[in-house]
Amino acid sequence: LSLFLFTAVGGRLWCGYACPQTVYTEIFLWVEKWIEGDRAKRMKLDQAPWGPRKLAIKGAKQAAWIAIAMWTGFTFVGYFTPIRELIVEVWSVTTGPWETFWVLFYGFATYGNAGYLREQVCKYMCPYARFQSVMFDPDTLIVTYDFKRGEPRGPRNKKVNPREAGLGDCVDCGICVQVCPTGIDIRNGLQYECIGCGLCVDACNQVMDKMSYPHGLIRYSTQNAMDERYSERGIVSHIARPRTMIYTTVLLAITVTLAGIIWLRQPFKMNVIRDRVTLVRETEDGRIENLYRLQIINTAEQPRQFLVRAEGVDGLALKTEAPQPIEVAAASSRIVPVSLLIDPATAIPGSYKVKFTLSPADKPEQGVTEKSSFLVR
């Protein structure tokens, strides 16, 4: 819902600024530019024959890419295996083969996606680009090209007055296409490949500065603003509209509900499981006994002691194999076999509803209750 809301308001903000594919591609491109030089130098290097210099430069870039990719895989696996243990286990063939596999797997995925696939992931593999149009409306902020101001486009000298020459402000330099991560020409209108990163906006503004033209030939705007249904200043006033208000309301309701659930949640739980092998049996002293297993779950970060009681039938007695209070370790569960017993003279044959109550030994007033049944033959 957050994704829907932000997309409806600001277009593909996730794709352009927060998506790991975009972020890592930018990192790899920065490394490539730092080691190999700008676009012209990289093209010249690619066309040059292989030699010690080219091999050293290309090798340095690949080494930096691999180091970043492997570090990414290592830190990702570190979410699941403690880092101190992971440092040792990735080098061990016998104790950490799976950790090593996943470090290499995610490292290779990062290296391939950010180093080589790049915009292909956004254009052909990412499903978000395919269904973004359903979340857009004429008031969604998108990267736009001002056709009325820019056309007809064409090269010219800086001293030439474009209006006298019958030209728009676009000098047809093509830099907006060169910097686009997905290789599109924004001057042809919004396309699904556009990730809203705004690199073409920055590049075009630099060209406008050199030509002494005002900024904004390519800019963030909305379709309604471009069609002059209202001014550019009216974009902010149109953020609150039915679509965004619905998204916001539902998102707030879910957030408040989640916060309430977390605030009110019990740090312990109990599951009651009947013994399927022996449903009912008679004890040596003549009482009727039903067997159960209680799974006591302690979600707190410290060990706790619990008390168990049962009610629902007159004269019902509870017997546990573990002495009460029952201790359960921190963030773990414990299975405790229990039995319920009654005097057959106090009940007629049938099924009776019973309730098990689990409560902390230090706070017996706070308990959770689970229902079950008691059979009398």
The 8 nearest C-alpha neighbors of each residue, nearest first, counted from 0:
[[1, 3, 2, 4, 250, 246, 249, 247],
 [2, 0, 4, 3, 5, 250, 246, 247],
 [1, 3, 0, 5, 4, 6, 13, 7],
 [2, 4, 0, 6, 1, 5, 7, 134],
 [5, 3, 1, 7, 6, 2, 246, 243],
 [6, 4, 8, 2, 7, 9, 3, 1],
 [5, 7, 10, 3, 9, 8, 4, 11],
 [6, 8, 4, 135, 134, 5, 139, 10],
 [9, 7, 5, 139, 6, 10, 140, 238],
 [8, 10, 140, 6, 5, 139, 7, 12],
 [11, 9, 6, 140, 141, 12, 139, 7],
 [10, 12, 14, 195, 13, 6, 194, 15],
 [11, 13, 15, 14, 10, 16, 9, 195],
 [12, 14, 17, 11, 18, 16, 15, 2],
 [15, 13, 18, 194, 11, 12, 16, 17],
 [16, 14, 196, 195, 194, 12, 13, 11],
 [15, 17, 13, 12, 14, 18, 196, 21],
 [18, 16, 13, 14, 19, 15, 22, 21],
 [17, 19, 14, 21, 20, 13, 22, 16],
 [20, 18, 22, 21, 23, 17, 24, 14],
 [19, 21, 18, 23, 22, 24, 113, 112],
 [22, 20, 24, 18, 19, 23, 25, 15],
 [23, 21, 19, 25, 24, 20, 18, 26],
 [24, 22, 26, 25, 20, 113, 21, 19],
 [23, 25, 113, 21, 27, 26, 22, 20],
 [24, 26, 28, 22, 23, 27, 29, 21],
 [27, 25, 23, 29, 24, 28, 30, 22],
 [26, 28, 30, 24, 29, 25, 31, 23],
 [29, 27, 31, 25, 30, 26, 24, 32],
 [28, 30, 32, 26, 31, 27, 33, 25],
 [31, 29, 33, 27, 28, 32, 34, 26],
 [30, 32, 28, 34, 29, 33, 35, 27],
 [33, 31, 36, 29, 35, 37, 30, 34],
 [32, 34, 30, 31, 36, 35, 29, 37],
 [33, 35, 31, 32, 36, 30, 60, 56],
 [36, 34, 32, 31, 41, 33, 56, 40],
 [37, 35, 32, 40, 33, 34, 41, 38],
 [36, 38, 40, 32, 39, 41, 35, 33],
 [39, 37, 41, 40, 42, 36, 32, 43],
 [38, 40, 42, 41, 37, 43, 36, 44],
 [41, 39, 43, 37, 36, 42, 38, 44],
 [42, 40, 44, 38, 43, 39, 35, 36],
 [41, 43, 45, 39, 44, 40, 38, 46],
 [42, 44, 40, 46, 41, 45, 47, 39],
 [45, 43, 41, 47, 42, 46, 40, 53],
 [44, 46, 42, 43, 47, 41, 48, 53],
 [45, 47, 43, 44, 42, 48, 41, 49],
 [46, 48, 44, 45, 43, 49, 53, 50],
 [49, 47, 50, 46, 53, 45, 44, 54],
 [50, 48, 53, 47, 54, 51, 52, 45],
 [49, 51, 53, 52, 54, 48, 55, 47],
 [50, 52, 54, 53, 55, 49, 56, 48],
 [53, 51, 55, 54, 50, 56, 49, 57],
 [54, 52, 56, 50, 55, 51, 49, 57],
 [53, 55, 51, 57, 52, 56, 58, 50],
 [56, 54, 58, 52, 53, 57, 59, 51],
 [55, 57, 59, 53, 58, 54, 52, 60],
 [58, 56, 60, 54, 59, 55, 53, 61],
 [57, 59, 55, 61, 56, 60, 54, 62],
 [60, 58, 62, 56, 57, 61, 55, 63],
 [61, 59, 57, 63, 58, 62, 64, 31],
 [60, 62, 64, 58, 63, 59, 65, 57],
 [61, 63, 59, 65, 60, 64, 58, 66],
 [62, 64, 66, 60, 61, 65, 59, 67],
 [65, 63, 61, 67, 62, 66, 68, 60],
 [66, 64, 68, 62, 67, 63, 69, 61],
 [65, 67, 63, 69, 68, 64, 70, 62],
 [68, 66, 70, 64, 65, 69, 71, 63],
 [69, 67, 106, 65, 71, 110, 109, 70],
 [70, 68, 106, 72, 66, 71, 67, 65],
 [69, 71, 73, 67, 68, 72, 66, 74],
 [70, 72, 68, 69, 74, 73, 75, 67],
 [73, 71, 102, 106, 105, 69, 75, 70],
 [72, 74, 70, 102, 76, 71, 75, 69],
 [73, 75, 77, 71, 76, 72, 70, 78],
 [76, 74, 72, 77, 73, 78, 71, 102],
 [75, 77, 78, 73, 74, 79, 72, 80],
 [76, 78, 74, 80, 75, 82, 79, 81],
 [79, 77, 76, 75, 80, 74, 81, 82],
 [78, 80, 77, 76, 81, 75, 82, 98],
 [79, 81, 77, 78, 85, 82, 76, 84],
 [82, 80, 84, 83, 77, 85, 79, 78],
 [81, 83, 85, 77, 84, 86, 80, 74],
 [84, 82, 85, 86, 81, 87, 80, 77],
 [85, 83, 82, 81, 87, 86, 88, 80],
 [84, 86, 82, 88, 87, 83, 89, 81],
 [87, 85, 84, 83, 88, 89, 82, 90],
 [88, 86, 85, 84, 89, 90, 91, 83],
 [87, 89, 95, 85, 91, 90, 86, 94],
 [90, 88, 99, 91, 95, 87, 85, 86],
 [89, 91, 88, 87, 92, 86, 95, 99],
 [92, 90, 88, 89, 93, 95, 94, 87],
 [91, 93, 96, 94, 95, 90, 89, 88],
 [92, 94, 91, 95, 96, 88, 90, 89],
 [95, 93, 91, 92, 88, 96, 89, 97],
 [94, 96, 88, 98, 91, 97, 89, 93],
 [97, 95, 99, 98, 92, 100, 94, 93],
 [96, 98, 100, 99, 95, 101, 89, 102],
 [99, 97, 101, 95, 100, 96, 89, 102],
 [98, 100, 89, 96, 102, 97, 101, 103],
 [99, 101, 97, 103, 98, 102, 104, 96],
 [100, 102, 104, 98, 103, 99, 105, 97],
 [101, 103, 72, 73, 99, 104, 100, 105],
 [102, 104, 106, 100, 101, 105, 107, 99],
 [105, 103, 101, 107, 106, 102, 100, 108],
 [106, 104, 72, 108, 107, 102, 103, 101],
 [105, 107, 68, 72, 69, 103, 109, 104],
 [106, 108, 110, 104, 105, 109, 103, 111],
 [109, 107, 105, 111, 106, 110, 112, 104],
 [110, 108, 106, 112, 68, 107, 111, 113],
 [109, 111, 107, 114, 68, 108, 113, 112],
 [112, 110, 108, 114, 115, 109, 113, 107],
 [111, 113, 116, 109, 117, 110, 114, 115],
 [114, 112, 24, 117, 23, 110, 111, 109],
 [115, 113, 110, 111, 112, 27, 117, 116],
 [114, 116, 111, 117, 112, 113, 110, 119],
 [117, 115, 112, 119, 120, 111, 118, 113],
 [116, 118, 113, 119, 112, 115, 120, 24],
 [117, 119, 181, 121, 120, 180, 122, 116],
 [118, 120, 122, 116, 121, 117, 123, 124],
 [121, 119, 124, 118, 122, 123, 117, 125],
 [122, 120, 118, 125, 119, 123, 124, 192],
 [123, 121, 119, 192, 120, 118, 124, 125],
 [122, 124, 120, 119, 121, 125, 126, 118],
 [123, 125, 120, 121, 122, 126, 119, 128],
 [124, 126, 121, 127, 120, 123, 128, 122],
 [127, 125, 129, 128, 124, 130, 123, 121],
 [128, 126, 129, 125, 130, 131, 121, 14],
 [129, 127, 131, 126, 130, 191, 125, 192],
 [130, 128, 126, 127, 131, 191, 132, 125],
 [129, 131, 132, 127, 128, 133, 126, 134],
 [132, 130, 128, 133, 134, 129, 127, 135],
 [133, 131, 135, 134, 130, 129, 191, 136],
 [134, 132, 131, 135, 130, 136, 129, 7],
 [133, 135, 132, 131, 7, 6, 3, 136],
 [136, 134, 132, 7, 133, 139, 131, 137],
 [135, 137, 138, 139, 134, 7, 132, 133],
 [136, 138, 222, 223, 139, 221, 135, 140],
 [139, 137, 221, 136, 223, 222, 140, 237],
 [140, 138, 8, 136, 7, 221, 137, 135],
 [139, 141, 9, 221, 220, 10, 8, 219],
 [142, 140, 219, 10, 220, 221, 143, 139],
 [141, 143, 219, 218, 195, 220, 197, 217],
 [144, 142, 218, 217, 219, 141, 220, 145],
 [143, 145, 217, 186, 146, 216, 185, 218],
 [144, 146, 216, 148, 147, 149, 217, 143],
 [147, 145, 149, 148, 150, 144, 186, 216],
 [148, 146, 145, 149, 150, 167, 151, 144],
 [147, 149, 146, 145, 167, 150, 168, 216],
 [148, 150, 167, 168, 169, 146, 147, 145],
 [151, 149, 167, 152, 146, 148, 147, 166],
 [150, 152, 167, 166, 149, 153, 165, 169],
 [151, 153, 150, 169, 167, 170, 171, 166],
 [152, 154, 170, 171, 169, 155, 151, 166],
 [155, 153, 170, 171, 156, 172, 152, 169],
 [154, 156, 157, 159, 153, 170, 161, 158],
 [157, 155, 158, 159, 154, 210, 160, 170],
 [156, 158, 159, 210, 155, 160, 211, 209],
 [157, 159, 156, 160, 155, 210, 161, 211],
 [160, 158, 156, 157, 161, 155, 164, 163],
 [159, 161, 163, 162, 164, 158, 157, 166],
 [162, 160, 166, 164, 163, 159, 165, 167],
 [163, 161, 165, 164, 160, 166, 167, 159],
 [162, 164, 165, 160, 161, 166, 159, 167],
 [165, 163, 161, 162, 166, 160, 159, 167],
 [164, 166, 162, 163, 161, 167, 151, 160],
 [167, 165, 161, 151, 164, 162, 152, 150],
 [168, 166, 149, 150, 151, 152, 169, 148],
 [167, 169, 149, 148, 170, 166, 161, 152],
 [170, 168, 149, 152, 171, 167, 153, 150],
 [169, 171, 154, 153, 172, 152, 168, 155],
 [172, 170, 153, 169, 173, 152, 154, 174],
 [171, 173, 170, 174, 154, 169, 175, 153],
 [174, 172, 176, 175, 171, 177, 184, 170],
 [175, 173, 177, 176, 172, 178, 202, 203],
 [176, 174, 199, 173, 177, 178, 202, 179],
 [177, 175, 184, 179, 174, 173, 178, 182],
 [176, 178, 174, 175, 179, 173, 182, 180],
 [177, 179, 175, 176, 174, 180, 198, 199],
 [178, 180, 182, 176, 181, 177, 199, 175],
 [181, 179, 182, 118, 178, 117, 183, 177],
 [182, 180, 118, 179, 183, 192, 193, 122],
 [181, 183, 179, 180, 176, 184, 177, 178],
 [184, 182, 181, 176, 185, 179, 192, 193],
 [183, 185, 176, 186, 187, 182, 175, 188],
 [184, 186, 187, 188, 183, 189, 144, 143],
 [187, 185, 184, 188, 144, 146, 143, 189],
 [186, 188, 185, 184, 189, 190, 144, 183],
 [189, 187, 185, 186, 190, 144, 143, 184],
 [188, 190, 185, 143, 191, 193, 187, 142],
 [191, 189, 192, 193, 188, 185, 183, 187],
 [190, 192, 193, 128, 189, 129, 131, 132],
 [191, 193, 190, 122, 194, 181, 128, 121],
 [194, 192, 191, 195, 190, 181, 189, 183],
 [195, 193, 15, 14, 196, 11, 192, 12],
 [196, 194, 15, 11, 197, 193, 142, 12],
 [195, 197, 15, 194, 198, 16, 14, 12],
 [198, 196, 200, 199, 195, 201, 142, 15],
 [199, 197, 201, 200, 196, 202, 178, 179],
 [198, 200, 175, 202, 197, 201, 203, 179],
 [201, 199, 197, 217, 203, 198, 202, 218],
 [202, 200, 204, 198, 199, 203, 205, 197],
 [203, 201, 199, 205, 204, 200, 175, 198],
 [202, 204, 206, 200, 205, 201, 199, 207],
 [203, 205, 207, 201, 214, 206, 202, 200],
 [206, 204, 208, 202, 203, 207, 201, 209],
 [205, 207, 203, 209, 208, 204, 210, 202],
 [206, 208, 212, 204, 210, 205, 209, 211],
 [209, 207, 211, 205, 206, 210, 212, 204],
 [208, 210, 206, 207, 211, 205, 212, 157],
 [209, 211, 207, 208, 212, 157, 206, 158],
 [212, 210, 208, 209, 207, 213, 157, 206],
 [213, 211, 207, 210, 208, 214, 168, 209],
 [212, 214, 207, 215, 211, 208, 216, 204],
 [215, 213, 204, 216, 207, 212, 208, 203],
 [214, 216, 218, 217, 213, 204, 200, 145],
 [215, 217, 145, 144, 214, 218, 149, 148],
 [216, 218, 144, 215, 200, 143, 145, 203],
 [219, 217, 215, 143, 200, 142, 220, 216],
 [218, 220, 142, 141, 143, 140, 221, 217],
 [219, 221, 140, 141, 218, 143, 142, 224],
 [222, 220, 140, 224, 138, 223, 139, 141],
 [221, 223, 137, 225, 224, 226, 138, 220],
 [222, 224, 226, 228, 225, 221, 137, 138],
 [225, 223, 227, 221, 226, 229, 222, 231],
 [226, 224, 222, 227, 223, 221, 220, 145],
 [225, 227, 223, 224, 228, 222, 229, 221],
 [228, 226, 224, 229, 225, 223, 230, 231],
 [227, 229, 223, 226, 224, 230, 225, 222],
 [228, 230, 227, 224, 233, 231, 223, 234],
 [231, 229, 233, 232, 224, 227, 228, 234],
 [230, 232, 233, 234, 224, 229, 220, 225],
 [233, 231, 230, 234, 235, 236, 229, 224],
 [232, 234, 236, 230, 231, 235, 229, 237],
 [235, 233, 237, 232, 236, 231, 238, 224],
 [236, 234, 237, 238, 233, 232, 239, 231],
 [235, 237, 233, 234, 238, 239, 232, 240],
 [238, 236, 234, 235, 239, 240, 233, 138],
 [237, 239, 235, 236, 240, 8, 234, 243],
 [240, 238, 237, 243, 244, 236, 241, 242],
 [239, 241, 243, 242, 244, 238, 237, 245],
 [242, 240, 244, 243, 245, 239, 246, 238],
 [243, 241, 245, 244, 240, 246, 7, 239],
 [244, 242, 246, 245, 240, 241, 247, 4],
 [243, 245, 247, 241, 246, 242, 240, 248],
 [246, 244, 248, 242, 243, 247, 241, 249],
 [245, 247, 243, 249, 244, 248, 4, 250],
 [248, 246, 244, 250, 245, 249, 243, 251],
 [247, 249, 245, 251, 250, 246, 244, 252],
 [248, 250, 252, 246, 251, 247, 245, 253],
 [251, 249, 247, 253, 252, 248, 246, 254],
 [250, 252, 254, 248, 253, 249, 247, 255],
 [253, 251, 249, 255, 250, 254, 256, 248],
 [254, 252, 256, 250, 251, 255, 257, 249],
 [255, 253, 251, 257, 256, 252, 250, 258],
 [254, 256, 258, 252, 257, 253, 251, 259],
 [257, 255, 253, 259, 254, 258, 252, 260],
 [256, 258, 260, 254, 259, 255, 253, 261],
 [257, 259, 255, 261, 256, 260, 262, 254],
 [260, 258, 262, 256, 257, 261, 263, 255],
 [261, 259, 257, 263, 262, 258, 264, 256],
 [260, 262, 258, 264, 259, 263, 257, 256],
 [261, 263, 259, 260, 264, 258, 257, 265],
 [264, 262, 260, 261, 259, 265, 258, 266],
 [263, 265, 261, 260, 262, 266, 259, 267],
 [264, 266, 267, 263, 268, 367, 298, 366],
 [267, 265, 298, 299, 264, 297, 268, 296],
 [266, 268, 297, 265, 296, 298, 269, 299],
 [269, 267, 296, 295, 297, 367, 270, 266],
 [268, 270, 295, 294, 296, 271, 293, 357],
 [269, 271, 294, 293, 272, 295, 268, 369],
 [272, 270, 293, 292, 294, 269, 273, 369],
 [273, 271, 292, 291, 293, 270, 274, 294],
 [274, 272, 291, 275, 292, 290, 271, 278],
 [273, 275, 291, 290, 276, 277, 278, 272],
 [276, 274, 277, 278, 273, 272, 290, 291],
 [275, 277, 274, 278, 273, 279, 290, 291],
 [276, 278, 279, 275, 274, 280, 290, 289],
 [277, 279, 289, 275, 274, 276, 290, 280],
 [280, 278, 289, 277, 288, 374, 287, 281],
 [279, 281, 288, 287, 282, 289, 277, 278],
 [280, 282, 287, 286, 285, 288, 283, 279],
 [281, 283, 285, 286, 284, 287, 280, 288],
 [284, 282, 285, 281, 286, 287, 280, 288],
 [283, 285, 282, 286, 281, 287, 342, 288],
 [286, 284, 282, 283, 281, 287, 342, 343],
 [285, 287, 342, 282, 341, 281, 284, 343],
 [286, 288, 281, 340, 341, 280, 343, 342],
 [287, 289, 340, 280, 339, 279, 281, 286],
 [290, 288, 279, 339, 338, 278, 373, 340],
 [289, 291, 338, 274, 337, 273, 278, 288],
 [292, 290, 273, 274, 337, 272, 338, 336],
 [291, 293, 336, 272, 335, 337, 271, 273],
 [294, 292, 271, 335, 334, 270, 295, 336],
 [293, 295, 334, 270, 269, 333, 296, 335],
 [294, 296, 269, 333, 332, 268, 293, 334],
 [297, 295, 332, 268, 267, 269, 331, 298],
 [296, 298, 267, 330, 331, 299, 332, 329],
 [299, 297, 330, 266, 267, 296, 300, 331],
 [300, 298, 301, 266, 297, 330, 329, 267],
 [299, 301, 329, 330, 298, 302, 297, 328],
 [300, 302, 329, 299, 303, 328, 330, 297],
 [303, 301, 329, 328, 327, 300, 326, 304],
 [304, 302, 327, 326, 301, 305, 328, 359],
 [303, 305, 326, 325, 360, 324, 359, 327],
 [306, 304, 359, 360, 325, 324, 358, 326],
 [307, 305, 324, 358, 360, 357, 359, 323],
 [308, 306, 357, 356, 305, 358, 355, 309],
 [307, 309, 356, 355, 306, 317, 357, 310],
 [310, 308, 355, 354, 356, 317, 353, 307],
 [311, 309, 354, 353, 312, 315, 355, 308],
 [310, 312, 353, 352, 354, 313, 309, 315],
 [313, 311, 315, 310, 314, 353, 351, 352],
 [314, 312, 315, 311, 345, 341, 310, 346],
 [313, 315, 341, 312, 316, 342, 345, 340],
 [314, 316, 341, 312, 313, 340, 310, 339],
 [315, 317, 340, 339, 341, 314, 318, 309],
 [318, 316, 339, 338, 309, 340, 319, 308],
 [317, 319, 338, 337, 339, 316, 320, 340],
 [320, 318, 337, 321, 336, 338, 322, 317],
 [319, 321, 336, 337, 322, 318, 335, 338],
 [322, 320, 319, 323, 325, 335, 336, 324],
 [323, 321, 324, 325, 320, 319, 318, 326],
 [324, 322, 325, 306, 321, 305, 307, 319],
 [323, 325, 306, 305, 304, 322, 326, 360],
 [324, 326, 323, 305, 304, 322, 306, 321],
 [327, 325, 304, 303, 305, 324, 328, 302],
 [328, 326, 303, 302, 333, 304, 297, 332],
 [327, 329, 302, 331, 330, 326, 303, 301],
 [328, 330, 302, 301, 300, 331, 299, 297],
 [331, 329, 298, 297, 299, 300, 328, 332],
 [330, 332, 329, 297, 328, 296, 298, 327],
 [331, 333, 296, 295, 297, 327, 294, 334],
 [332, 334, 295, 294, 327, 335, 296, 331],
 [335, 333, 294, 293, 295, 292, 336, 332],
 [334, 336, 293, 292, 337, 333, 294, 321],
 [337, 335, 292, 291, 320, 293, 319, 334],
 [338, 336, 319, 291, 318, 292, 290, 320],
 [337, 339, 290, 318, 289, 291, 317, 288],
 [340, 338, 317, 289, 288, 316, 318, 315],
 [339, 341, 288, 316, 287, 315, 286, 317],
 [342, 340, 315, 287, 286, 314, 343, 316],
 [341, 343, 286, 344, 345, 287, 314, 340],
 [344, 342, 345, 346, 286, 341, 287, 347],
 [343, 345, 342, 346, 347, 341, 286, 287],
 [344, 346, 343, 342, 313, 347, 314, 341],
 [347, 345, 343, 344, 348, 375, 342, 313],
 [346, 348, 349, 375, 345, 343, 344, 376],
 [349, 347, 375, 376, 346, 350, 374, 343],
 [350, 348, 375, 374, 347, 376, 351, 373],
 [349, 351, 374, 373, 375, 372, 352, 348],
 [350, 352, 373, 372, 374, 353, 349, 312],
 [353, 351, 372, 371, 311, 373, 350, 354],
 [352, 354, 311, 372, 371, 310, 370, 351],
 [355, 353, 370, 310, 309, 369, 371, 311],
 [354, 356, 309, 369, 368, 308, 370, 357],
 [355, 357, 368, 308, 367, 307, 309, 366],
 [358, 356, 307, 366, 367, 306, 368, 305],
 [357, 359, 366, 363, 306, 305, 365, 360],
 [360, 358, 305, 362, 361, 363, 304, 306],
 [359, 361, 305, 304, 362, 363, 306, 358],
 [360, 362, 359, 363, 304, 305, 358, 303],
 [363, 361, 359, 364, 360, 365, 358, 366],
 [362, 364, 358, 365, 359, 360, 361, 366],
 [363, 365, 362, 366, 358, 359, 361, 360],
 [366, 364, 363, 358, 362, 359, 367, 357],
 [365, 367, 358, 357, 364, 356, 368, 363],
 [366, 368, 357, 356, 358, 369, 268, 365],
 [367, 369, 356, 355, 354, 357, 366, 370],
 [368, 370, 355, 354, 356, 371, 271, 367],
 [371, 369, 354, 353, 355, 368, 372, 352],
 [370, 372, 353, 352, 354, 369, 373, 271],
 [373, 371, 352, 353, 351, 350, 374, 370],
 [372, 374, 351, 350, 352, 353, 289, 375],
 [375, 373, 350, 349, 351, 279, 372, 376],
 [374, 376, 348, 349, 350, 373, 347, 287],
 [375, 348, 349, 374, 279, 347, 287, 343]]
